[in-house]
Each structure stands twice: as structure tokens, then as C-alpha cells.
Amino acid sequence: MPYRLRSTAGPGDVEIAYRVSAPHPAADAGRPTLLLIHGWAQSGASWGTPLLESLARDHRVVAVDLRGHGASGVPTQNSGPNAAAGANYSAVDFAGDIAAVIAAESSASTSAFDDPAVGSNGVVLAGWSYGGLVACDHIADLITRGEGVGSIRGIVLVGAITSLGRGQAGGRVGSAMRAALPDAYSADPRTAIRALGSFGSALVPADRPDLGALGQQFFGTSLATAPEARAGLFAREASYDQLLRELPMPVLIVHGTADQVVDVSAARHAESLLSDVRAHYWEGAGHAPFVENPDTFADQMTEFVAALGVRA
């Protein structure tokens, strides 16, 4: 299924790139659009071609590159003694980026194809790792603006965090992430390569040599992410426990029990707060279950989305 690379302007006029799948009859049968949000120091390509092609058989799919990542622009750094760490990587910035992509793909005049990817069928947000936090940023911003939950019909949390900061149960990271920080923020190549190498190794299981090339891709993507972006994403705090308690939509959780990047307890914490939730804990799987077994992941995700019903 062909994808096109497109971009739109987010807050601060930062260019936000995204991939969008082509229209076809099966994907236009009242089904929601799937909007995929990757994790820290990765890109929309991280979801992998097998999964992207599988999901696009029945849905329009949009895979975003977060600001500072992939083909998206890197926000201009503030300078001077009063420059705030993480400026331009706030919850409002990320929420605005997602809103800008949805708006661009809701109009034939700005969409990648003549048939916009986002229509009356709504959107399901799928957030991997840090992408789960960005999904929460977007929904919280919609509510703050008095828009309810907008076009969002459901959320998929994959190896995800839903809060950020010391003591936040929804943001508990694993041993590999703790070992990588703060050296992974460094602009010094030797320091960053050492830290990101151990982080990248944790993204795919050591006993899966067939995923070795993909592990190298993950490592290369993290190293290609600007140091200020790698640091900027963690230069804030966020707590979305109350949002999860009050969330008026279904949520799917998929998390590997051997995840060394985001501890599985973060997923169990989110599950305990949600009123309408399905959870799949993959025994022995790591941080990216969708690359370990893309077919099973696609089945679980499409089953969840199908249960949302079809809009006439």
C-alpha cells in the first residue's frame, strides 16, 4: 500500500512531517483513521513496513514524525542565560503538532491525497513509548480548549508512558533507559554513541538475530536525532493520572513484560486508572512488540478498533 510523505506547520512554525497511506475502498468503509505517534529519538518509520502495510489494508494510516525527529523540523534553540531547557518541546507544542496534522488531513486542499485521510469516521491515536504521553498531551489540550475529545475515538498505548517526572508511576522507565540518561543527551559523539548504543540494543530482543538490521536502524535513528531534541523531550513534567481516570473512550494497552525501556508497571498503573480498557501483556517481549510480531500486533489493534463500531 503506497504512502506519501507530507508536512504541515506546528506551533512556532515548526515543520511536522508525516506519512499517510493511500485511499482505497476498504479503508473508507466507516473506519477511523489510525494516527501513529512514535517514541523518543525515533521516527514514524520505526513502526516498520510490515505493520504499516498491514494496517493500511483496512484503514487510512498517518505516521507522524515528532518535532525534532525524523523528517520534521528542529525547533530553533533559545539562547542566553534565561533560555529554558526544553523550550519548544512542551505539552502545548506536541498537542498543537498532532492537531495540525489532523487538520491538514481533514481537508482536500491540504491533504496528501485528493481524498483526505481524516474524515467523519474519527481518529484512533496509537502512541509508542513517549508517543503515549503525546497522545495524552493532545487530548488534554482539546479538553482545556473546550473541544471535548474532538475527533478522537480511542487510544492505543504501546510500551507507553502517560506521565513524566520523578515519582510518576505512569512514567516509570526501565533499566536500559536509566542507564542511557543523561549521556544520551550529549552533543559529544563518543558519549552519545556509547549511551544510545545500549539504548538501541534494548529495543529488540538479543535472541532475535533476524531483527538485527532493525536494531541498527533504531540506533541510527536515535543518533540522527538532534541532541537538543533528545534532551528537550525530558525537560518537562507531566501527570495525566486524572485524565486517564476521566477518559471517555476505550483504550488498548500493549506492553512487553521484558521491556527494559518503559517498565511494565507503567502500563499496569495506567490500566488501573482506566474505566474502559483492554490490556495485552506480551510475555517475554521487549519495548517494541510491533516489530517482534507485527501480525499479532496488527490483529490486536484492528480487533480493538473494530469494536469501536462503524460510523455511517
C-alpha positions in Angstrom: 0.0 0.0 0.0 1.6 3.3 -1.1 2.4 6.0 1.4 3.2 9.7 0.8 5.4 11.9 2.8 3.8 15.2 3.7 4.4 18.1 6.1 2.4 20.8 7.8 3.3 23.6 10.3 3.0 23.1 14.0 3.3 25.6 16.8 6.3 28.0 16.3 6.0 27.3 12.5 8.0 24.0 13.1 7.6 21.7 10.1 5.9 18.5 11.1 6.4 15.6 8.7 4.2 12.6 8.4 3.5 9.6 6.2 -0.1 8.9 5.0 -1.5 5.9 3.3 -3.3 6.0 0.0 -7.2 5.8 -0.1 -8.9 2.6 -1.1 -12.4 1.2 -0.7 -11.8 -1.0 2.3 -10.2 1.9 4.3 -13.2 4.2 3.5 -15.9 1.9 5.0 -16.7 4.0 8.0 -13.5 3.0 9.8 -11.4 5.5 11.8 -8.0 6.8 10.8 -5.1 5.4 12.7 -2.6 8.1 13.7 0.7 6.6 14.9 3.0 8.5 17.2 6.5 7.2 17.7 8.7 7.3 20.8 11.8 9.2 22.0 14.6 9.6 19.5 12.8 7.6 16.8 10.6 8.4 13.8 7.4 7.4 12.0 9.4 4.8 10.1 10.0 2.9 13.4 6.7 1.2 13.1 8.1 -0.9 10.3 6.9 -1.6 6.8 5.2 -4.9 7.6 2.9 -3.2 10.2 2.3 -0.1 8.2 1.2 -2.1 5.2 -0.9 -4.4 7.2 -2.8 -1.6 9.0 -3.3 0.3 5.7 -5.3 -2.6 4.2 -8.3 -1.7 6.3 -7.6 1.9 7.5 -6.2 5.2 6.4 -2.9 5.4 8.4 -0.9 8.5 9.3 2.5 8.1 10.9 3.9 11.3 12.4 7.5 12.4 13.0 7.6 14.3 16.2 9.2 17.7 16.2 13.0 17.4 16.2 12.7 13.8 14.9 12.9 12.1 11.5 12.0 14.4 8.7 10.4 17.0 10.9 12.0 20.3 11.7 14.1 21.0 14.8 12.8 24.0 16.7 15.1 27.0 17.0 17.0 26.9 20.2 16.6 29.8 22.6 19.8 31.4 23.6 21.0 33.5 26.5 21.2 32.9 30.3 17.4 32.8 30.7 16.8 30.2 27.9 14.6 27.4 29.3 15.7 23.9 28.8 13.1 22.1 26.7 11.6 25.2 25.3 9.5 24.4 22.2 9.0 20.8 23.4 6.1 21.5 25.7 2.8 19.7 26.0 1.1 22.5 24.1 3.7 22.2 21.3 3.1 18.5 20.9 -0.6 18.8 21.2 -0.5 21.5 18.5 1.6 19.3 16.2 -0.9 16.5 16.4 -3.8 18.9 15.8 -2.0 20.4 12.8 -1.6 17.0 11.2 -5.2 16.1 11.8 -6.4 19.4 10.4 -4.1 19.1 7.3 -5.5 15.6 6.6 -9.1 16.7 7.1 -9.1 19.0 4.0 -8.8 18.1 0.4 -6.8 21.3 -0.2 -4.0 20.3 2.2 -4.1 16.5 2.4 -1.5 14.3 0.8 -4.2 12.7 -1.5 -7.3 14.2 -3.0 -9.3 12.0 -0.6 -8.3 13.3 2.9 -7.1 10.7 5.4 -9.3 12.1 8.3 -13.0 12.2 7.8 -16.2 11.8 9.8 -15.0 8.4 11.0 -12.7 9.9 13.5 -9.2 9.1 14.7 -7.6 6.5 16.9 -4.3 7.6 18.4 -1.6 5.0 18.8 1.3 6.1 21.0 4.5 4.1 21.4 6.7 4.9 24.4 6.9 8.7 24.6 4.2 8.8 22.0 1.7 7.7 24.7 2.5 10.9 26.5 2.0 13.0 23.4 -1.4 11.3 22.8 -2.3 12.4 26.4 -1.0 15.9 25.6 -3.3 16.2 22.6 -6.4 15.0 24.4 -5.8 17.2 27.5 -5.3 20.2 25.2 -8.6 19.5 23.4 -10.4 19.3 26.8 -8.8 22.5 28.0 -9.9 24.3 24.9 -13.5 23.2 25.4 -13.5 20.9 22.4 -14.2 17.7 24.4 -12.1 14.9 22.8 -12.5 16.3 19.3 -12.4 13.5 16.6 -10.5 11.1 18.9 -12.4 7.8 19.3 -9.8 5.6 21.1 -6.2 5.3 22.2 -3.6 2.5 21.8 -0.7 2.7 24.3 2.3 0.6 23.2 5.1 0.3 25.7 4.0 3.7 26.6 4.4 6.3 29.4 1.4 8.5 30.3 3.2 10.8 32.8 6.7 12.2 33.2 8.8 13.2 36.2 10.2 11.9 39.4 7.8 9.7 41.3 5.3 9.4 38.5 4.1 5.8 38.3 2.8 6.2 34.8 6.3 7.3 33.7 8.5 4.7 35.3 11.3 3.8 32.9 13.3 0.6 32.8 16.9 -0.2 33.4 18.1 0.5 29.8 16.6 3.9 29.8 18.0 4.8 33.2 21.4 3.6 32.1 21.3 5.8 28.9 20.4 9.0 30.6 21.7 11.7 30.8 24.6 10.8 28.5 22.2 10.2 25.6 21.5 14.0 25.6 25.2 14.7 24.9 26.5 16.6 21.9 29.8 14.8 22.2 29.7 11.9 19.7 31.6 9.4 21.8 29.4 9.9 24.8 26.2 9.8 22.8 27.2 6.8 20.8 28.0 4.8 23.9 24.7 5.7 25.6 22.5 5.3 22.6 24.1 2.0 21.7 23.0 0.4 24.9 19.5 2.0 24.5 19.2 0.8 20.9 20.2 -2.7 21.9 17.2 -2.8 24.3 14.7 -2.0 21.6 14.9 -5.5 20.0 15.5 -8.8 21.9 19.0 -10.2 21.9 17.7 -13.6 20.9 16.2 -12.4 17.7 19.1 -12.2 15.2 16.5 -11.7 12.4 15.8 -8.3 13.9 19.5 -7.2 14.0 19.2 -4.9 11.0 16.2 -3.3 12.5 18.0 -2.8 15.8 20.8 -1.0 13.8 18.1 1.2 12.2 16.7 2.1 15.6 20.3 3.0 16.8 20.9 5.1 13.7 17.7 7.0 14.0 18.4 7.8 17.7 21.8 9.0 16.8 20.4 11.1 13.9 18.0 12.8 16.3 19.4 16.2 17.3 20.9 16.3 20.9 18.6 19.2 21.8 15.6 17.2 20.8 16.7 14.2 22.8 17.2 16.4 25.8 14.1 18.6 25.2 11.6 15.8 25.4 12.6 15.1 29.0 12.9 18.7 30.2 9.4 18.8 31.4 7.0 17.1 33.8 3.5 15.9 33.2 0.9 14.0 35.2 -2.1 12.6 33.4 -3.5 10.2 36.0 -6.6 12.3 36.4 -7.1 12.5 32.6 -6.9 8.7 32.4 -9.5 8.3 35.2 -11.9 10.5 33.3 -11.1 9.5 29.8 -14.4 9.0 27.9 -13.2 6.5 25.3 -11.8 2.9 25.1 -8.1 2.3 25.5 -5.9 -0.6 24.3 -2.7 -1.3 26.2 0.1 -3.5 24.6 3.2 -3.9 26.7 6.1 -6.4 26.8 6.8 -7.9 30.2 10.6 -7.8 29.5 10.5 -4.1 28.4 13.8 -2.5 29.6 12.9 1.0 28.3 9.5 1.6 29.9 8.8 -0.6 32.9 5.7 -2.8 32.6 4.5 -1.3 35.9 3.7 2.0 34.0 1.2 0.1 31.8 -0.3 -1.7 34.8 -0.7 1.7 36.5 -2.5 3.2 33.5 -4.7 0.1 33.3 -5.7 0.6 37.0 -6.9 4.1 36.3 -8.9 3.5 33.1 -12.6 2.6 33.1 -12.7 1.1 29.6 -9.5 -0.7 28.9 -8.2 -3.9 27.2 -4.7 -5.0 28.0 -2.3 -7.4 26.3 0.9 -8.1 28.2 3.3 -10.0 25.9 5.3 -12.4 28.0 9.0 -12.0 27.4 8.6 -9.2 24.8 10.6 -6.1 24.8 9.9 -2.4 24.1 8.7 -2.8 20.5 6.3 -5.7 20.3 5.0 -4.5 17.0 8.4 -5.4 15.4 8.7 -8.6 17.2 5.4 -9.9 15.8 3.8 -7.3 13.6 0.9 -9.7 12.5 -0.2 -10.3 16.1 0.1 -6.7 17.0 -1.9 -5.7 13.9 -4.6 -8.2 14.8 -4.9 -6.9 18.4 -5.1 -3.4 17.2 -7.6 -3.9 14.4 -9.8 -6.0 16.7 -9.8 -3.1 19.2 -10.6 -0.6 16.5 -13.4 -2.8 15.1 -15.1 -2.9 18.5 -15.4 0.9 18.3 -18.1 0.3 15.6 -18.5 1.8 12.2 -19.8 5.3 11.6 -22.4 5.6 8.9 
